[in-house]
């Protein structure tokens, strides 16, 4: 029979062992980073011994191959443990531990995110996702009947639905431009958006990187041209932050929204909204706040009672991300993308809808299996190989969106490429 003393001793030992395992995992990642301190990002991208240490920081189901990291991603163990720890602390006495102890620490998260993004802390609001962040801007800007919004027909569906609601509610007009995939050049993208601005245009809304094909836009060029015409810019960065390196100064936009449960690997239900300081007072929040808070970026965080655990654990995700480094991370993601995409493109049985130019894309790439319906191809990947990928069925093209992450192994990438060739050859 297990005595109380034996049980407590066993529980304590297990807890210590778990903590040691967690710390050992982080120590291994740190040691790998130290070992490769002088390695160039491009050279390190193919160093499997280094990336194996990164992969060990995750607790995953390796019976499936997850190539849909564009939706949301698993967090590293240290992030998920912090998330659970904050939930446990909150639950002791939420009105005290959550509101008085944990919630004020959002300011540390704000400071670190603002530093990484390159903006002032008073321009950074912590949100639950990119959709919420972007809708604050979309619904909070004063627009009247006849005002025009310019966007693209490849922007995220929820954001297009939000503009459609303003059409119905306020009588604004929305102009959606098209562009080829992949586009002939970054300049072509800029010309299409800038050229669509007319005398009634008040807002230009577009993606930093599209969720459909992973196309990166020349954001600064577009935003500078829009500002010169007196047009406000909203940039959808849902798939950009912590995916590849950039700063706010590289964008020049008025509003920017992103999710942190994608490439930063933070807990699900985290994101941020950047608002250029001069625009804060005139932007209405999704939920009303006191007039005295009109100039306070925190007015956009007033959503009622909510957990502190989600946003506090962002701090651990930031530490993990910084431990790898943006340049190294982007180089690895492009290496994995190129490994499968170039192989399939060479067969002549696939069409790649994403530019291989590193300035125009990173991890996300969309590929069409010629002569095989996209939905059937995706289903075969799952049924036969337990590979998760995303079907993209746009009015102008179709394909499979493939998004690996830092925990994805070369073996998984090669298994995917093998499976795709088998799907194509069976047609």
Secondary structure by P-SEA (a helix, b strand, c coil): cccaaaaaaaaaaaaaaaaaaaaaaaaaaaaaaaaaccccccccccaaaaaaaaaaccccccccccccccccccccaaaaaaaaaaaaaaacccccccccccccaaaaaaaaaaaaaccccccccccccaaaaaaaaaaaccccccbbbbbcccccaaaaaaaaaaaaccbbbbbbbbbccccccaaaaaaaaaaaccccccbbbbbccccccccccaaaaaaaaaaaabbbbbbbccccccccccccccccccbbbbbcccccccccccccccccccccccccccccccccccccccccccccccccccccaaaaaaaaaaaacaaaaaaaaaaaaaacaaaaaaaccccccccccccccccbbbbbcccccaaaaaaaaaacccbbbbbbbcccccbbbbbbcccccaaaaaaaaaaaaaaaaac
